[in-house]
């Protein structure tokens, strides 16, 4: 790398080379298992694969070694190869073993012999078998690639699958290979697949194996959401019915009785409880439904890449998935949509109710302000009335004092008429007090 290269260029480029398929030989048998993991079992997986790499004295790839490894346990010609992949929610372990002859008995019988041989190899290395690497097994497949003639009728190979009903198809554009399975879990937990072919490339065979493995693994990972969707069906129906009834009650209450804040508060409390319940469902199961959607798309993508074409009278794997798997995924998607719609409806109803409550509060505030304004006007009128009476009272006392003064002068010998002088002074004094009071009121009412 040069100094002007982006520091992540090498890492980003190597991502296109991550998780390559293993080149398969004409009679390779692929045993693939997938394990759901959590934080603890993730560490157990890493410890197990590191111990295996150390026992085989294989260096760890610096770019992808923590999520993908291909290890040769036994060399050719009876080679055993292990492919380990670590994903977000699961880890997959595939063991590829070269079988000596074509299968002529049910898969489970020859499978037991081969897996005993694989277990013996791990025992010699001092390690546990892949089944004990950590996590709960969610998928297990046995895919047999055989360089044999293509099958014209399912009856020819039905004994290899215990005479169960088979799914089958021609695969690839060249139709030089077929895919056969009964999609049944055998007593040892494996699902058997047979891929007869007329000579296909080793890398092409590896890609076919990867697609079959991913179809089954992602299908099972997606199906984890299905029981959750079924369990939410009745609670969701009840919640939707409850919300519908609340909306009707709100509408009828405001139409018939007018707006009532107390009842609105009760509705708001009920909606809040319903919203909490819905958000709890979304928090607990939303990620699972989102993952199911992503996994189902990967299943469909891998089925399309198999490029199936029908064998007369036999249902293909893609057709079977369309009839059985996709309806389950539709149920999960519909449940996820119902959860989101319910949450949105609750939010809209709550917002509408809050708006109406705010409107009620504003209306009550307006009425209170109007009442206070009316009281202020009444108080002002009362004050003006009192002020008018005060002018009369002040005039009376002032004229009375003036008359007393004049009576004193008259008693001193002066020729004055107190009553006449008081009569003349009364309107003058009253006018003076009136003007003083008006001047004071004008100063008080003047804005500062």
N, C-alpha and C positions, 0 to 999 in steps of 0.2 A: 504494500500500500504506500501511496505517496503522501507527502505532508499536506497536499491540497485535497485529498480524498475526505469525504465525510467520515467521521469516526465510526458510524454504524453501517457503513457501506458493506463491509464484509459479512456482518451478521445478517443484514437484510437480504443480501444476495444468496447466502447459503440457505435461506428459508425455502427457496424453490426446490432445493435438493433434499429437504427434510423428509423423513419417513418414506424412503423408496421401497418398492415391493421387492421381495426376495425372488430371485430367479429360480423357478421350480423345474425339477426333472420330470420326465414322462410319468413315473409312477410314485410321485411324492404324495404323502398323506399329511394333511395339514390339520392339526388339533389346536383350535383357538378358543381361549377363554377370556371373558371380560369380568372385571371385579369392580363393583362400586366402592369408592374409597372416601374417607374423611381425612382430617389432618393427621390423625394417629396412624391409620393404615397407609396413608401416602408415605409417611416416613418408613413404615415397615416395608413397603415396596422398594423404596430406594435402598434400604439396607440390604434387602434380599438380592437385588440386581448387582449391587456393589460387591457383595460377597461372591456372587457367581463370577463376575468379571475378574475379581482377584484370584479366585481358584483357577480360572482358565488362563490367567496371566495376559489379559487383554486390556490395552490402554483405552481410556474413556475419551470419546470425541469431545473436544472443548466446546464445540458449537451446539451439538444436540444430545450430548451424552446424558444429560439429566432428564430427558424426555423420550429418548429413542436409542435402542441398541440392537445390533444383530450379532449374535455370538454363535460360534461353531462349537458344539459340545463334543461331537464325534466327527472325524474326517471321512472323506470318501473311501470306499464306495458305499458303505452303509452309514452315510452321514446323518447327523442330527443337528439341525439349526434351530436356534431360539430367537424369536423377535419379540422385543419388549417395548411397549409404547405407554407413555403416561399422558393422560388427558386431564381435563378439568375435573370431571366427576368420576372417571373410571380409569382403570389401567387394563390393558389387554396384553396377553401373553400367547404367542403362537409358536407351536413346536412343529417343525417340518421333518418328517421321517421318510426315508426311502423304503418302500415295501418291496418284498422279493417277487411276489406274483400278483396276478389279478384277483380281485375279490370274487369269491364264489359262495359266500355264506353271509348271513346278516352282519352288518357293520360292527355291531357290538361285540361279536365274538373275536374277530380279528383285532378290533380296537383294544380289547383288554390285554391281548398279548403284546401289542406294540407299546401300550402305556406302561406295562410292567417293565419292559426294557428301558423306557425313558426314566422311570422311577429308579431303576437300578443305577443308571448313570448319575443321577443327582445324589443318590446315597453314597456312591464312590467319592463324589466331590465333597461329601459331608454337609450337604444342603438339603433343605426340604423341597418337595416337589412344587411345581407352580401353583397347585391348588391351595397351598398353605402360605403363599407369598404375602397375603394380606388383603382384606376386603371381602365383600360378599359377592359370590358369583351371580351374575345377571344373565350371562349368555355362555354357551359352550357349543362348538361346532366341530364336526369331523368331516373334512372335505377330501375326497379321494379323487386324484387325477389319474386317469388310466388311458393308455394308448391302445384303445380297442375300438371296434366298429361302433358306429352310432346306432342307437336303439330306435327301431321302427315302431314298437308298441310297448306300452308300459308293462304289459304282462311279462315281457322278457326279463325284466329286472325286479319285478315285484317281490320275489323271494328274498332279495337282498335287503328289503325294507319290511320284512315280516308280513308281506302281502297287504300292507296298508295302502290307502288311496294315495297316488303320487301326483306331484306337480312336476311338470317337465316342459322343456323348451329347447329350441336351437338358440345358441348365443353367438355373438360376434357377427359382423357383416358377412364374413366368409361362410358362416354356418358350419364350420369344421369342428364345432364342439357342441355338447349338450349339457344341460343342467337338470339334475333329477334330485328330488327330495320328497319325503313325506311330511316334513315340518313337524315331526313328533319328537317329544323329549323321551329318550330311551331311559332305561332303568339307571344308567350311570350318569344321567343328566346331559348327555350330548344329543345334538340333532345331526342326523346323517345326511350328507350330500355326496352325490356321485357326478363327476365331470368326465364322461368319455369323450375322446377327441381323436381326430385323424392327424395328429401331429401339429401342434401349435408352438409358437416361440416360448422359450422359458420365461422371458420377461412378461409376455402376454399372459401366460398362465399365472404368474405372480400377481398381475393386475386383476385377473378374474377372481383369484382367492381373496384379494383385499376387498373387492367390491362385495362379494358374498358375505365376508366377515362384517363389513361395515353395515350392510343391510340388516343383519340380525342384531348386531350390537346396538346400533342406533334405534332400531325398532323397539327393542326391549327398554332402552333408556327413555324413549319417548312414552312408552306405555305406562311408566311409573305414575304419570299424571292422570291416567284414566280413572283409577279408583277414587282419586281426590275429586275429579269432576263429578263422578256419580254421587259421592257423599255430599257434595254441595248442592245437588239438584233441588232437594226438598227445602233446605234452609234458604236458598236463593228465592225459590218460589214464594215462601212465606214472607221474606223481606220485601219482595216486589209487591205482594198483595198488601202488606202493611203500609208501604209508601203510597200506594194507590188510594188506600182508604184515608190516609192522612190528607192527601191532596183534595179528595172529595169533601172531607170535613171542613177543611179550610175554606174552600169555595162556598159551601152551603152556609157556613157561619157568617161570612162577610156579606153574602147576598141577602140573607133573611134577617139577621140580627144586628148588622153593622159591625164595625171593628171593635173587638174586645181584647184589650191588652192581656188580661189574665189568661184567657184561653190560648192566645197566641204564644204566651210564655210556655204553656204546657205542650203545645205543638212543637215548639223549638227544642224543648228538653227531649221529647220523643225522637225527633229527627237527629239530635246529637247522639243519642244512644244507638240509633240505627246506623249512622255514619261511622261510629266507632267500630261497630260489629263488621261493617263492610270493609273498612280499611284493615281490620285485623285479618280478614280472609285474604285480601290482596297481599298483605305483608307476608302471610304464611305460605300462600300457594302461587302468587303471581310469578315468581321466578321459575317455579316448576313448570307452569304452563308455557312460559316463554321458551324455556329449554326444550319442551316437547315439540313446539312449533319448529324450532331450528333443527332438531333431530329428524323430524318427519320430512323436512325438505332434503336433508342429506340422504335419507332412505330413498326418496323419489329420484334423486340425482344418480345414485348408484344403480338403481334398477334401470334407469334409462341408459346408462353406460354399458350395461350387460347386453343391450340391444337384442332383446328376446324376440323370437318368432315362434309361433305355436307348432307343436306336434299334434297332428290330427287326433281329436278326441280327448286331449289332455289340457288341463288348465295350466296356464303359465304362472310363475311366481308373481309377476306384476299384476295379473288379473286377480289373483288371490288376495294380494295386498290391497288392491282397490276395493274389494268387497268386504274385507275384514278389518284391515288396519286403518285405512283412511276414515271410515265412519267413527272409529274411536278417537282419532285425531280431530275430526270435526266436532265431536262432543267436547273435547278439551278446549278447542278454539272458541266454540260457542259459549262455554262456561266463562272463559276469560273475558269475552265480549260482554256477557251479562254482568259480570262484576264491574267492569269499567262503566257500562251504561248506568248501572244502579248507583255507583258512586257519583257520576255526573248528574243524574236526576236528583239525588239527595242534595247535592251542592246547589243546584238551581232552585229547588224548592226552599231550601234554607235561606238562600239569598233573597228570594221573593218575600219570604216571611219576615226576614230582618228588615227589608225595605219598608214593609207595611208597619212594622213596629216602630221604626224610626219616624214614619209619617204620623203615626198616632202620637208619639212623644212630641213631635214638632207642633201638631195641632193643639195638644194640651198646653204646650208652652205659649202658643199664640193666644189661646183663651185666657191663660193666667196673666199674660202681659196686658191684654185688653181689659181684664178685670181690674188690674192694678192701675191702669190709665184712667178708668172710670172713677175709681176711688180717689185718685189724685185730683181729678176735676171736681168731685164733690167736696173734697177737703179744701180746694182752692176757693170754691164758692162759699163754703162755710167761713173760711178765713176772711174773704171779702166782706161777708155779712158782718162778722165780728168787728172788722176794721171800720165799717160804716157806723156801727153802734158806738165804737170807741170815739169816733169823731163827735158824736152827740154828747157822750159822757164828758169828754174833755172840754167841749164847748160849755156845757152846763157848769162844770166846776170852775172854769176860767171866768165866765161871766158872773158866777156867784161871788167869787173872790173880788172881782172888780166892783160889784155892787156893794159888798161889805166895806170896801175902801171908800166908796163915795158916801156911804152912810156915816162913816167916821168923819169925813170932811164936813158933812151937813151938821153933825153934832158939834163940830168945832166952830160953827157960825158961818160956814160958807153956804151960799144959796145955790145948791145943786139938787137935781132930781135923780136919785140913784136908779129908780125904775125906768125912767126915760132913757138915761144913759146906758143902762143894761140892755134895754130893748134895741137901742141903736148898735151897741157893740156885739150883740149876739150873732147876727149874720156875718159880721166882719171876722169875728173869731172863728166861727164855723168854717168860713171860706178859707181862712188861713190854715187851719188844721187839715182841711181837705186837700189843699195844695201840697202841704208838707207830706201827707200820707201818699199822695200820688207820685210825688218826686221820689220818695223812698222806694215805692214799688217799681218805678221805671229803672232805677239804679239796680235793683235786685234782679230784674228780668233781663238786664243788658248782658250779652255774652262777654265772658272774660277774654 
